Amino acid sequence: MKFANPATRAMLLLVTFFLLLLHIGLSWGFARFGLATAQNRTLSPEYYDLQVVSAADYRRLADPAAPKVTLADGTTVEKAPAWYDLVLPGYKPTPNGEQYVLITTKGTGHVLSYLEPILILLGTLAACGLGLSVWNVSLIQKNTTDVSAGL
């Protein structure tokens, strides 16, 4: 098998980009359906914020009649309508029910260790595809030039 053969070059491009697409699909499927809730992970403290409120503060936060609430620690919370659907369900009660905890993560720091290997592999496959494409185009141009020079 000659790599310079047009059929082989086309097949190499096809296989490279097929593998790229296959890996993207499998990575997404595995992360979405396989690992989404399959494991716990300890987050580094610089990647999250923690808010602990009393049960009384939580009841005031859950009250739609109060759009602005001042918590026992002096923090003022102004609630938009979407707050009740997006933020409030994130508060989880402690086992004794006396406090509620909200943990929010910052940016993508908490997924970076999972994301980097995937991006490196995808980048490698994309670089291979790009290299093969450039090689293919240069050979096609050379063949076109050779054919036109022979006429």
Secondary structure by P-SEA (a helix, b strand, c coil): cccccaaaaaaaaaaaaaaaaaaaaaaaaaaaccccccbbbbbccccbbbbbbcaaaaaaaaccccccccccccbbbbbcccccccccccccccccccbbbbbbbcccccaaaaaaaaaaaaaaaaaaaaaaaaaaaaaaaaaaaaaaaac
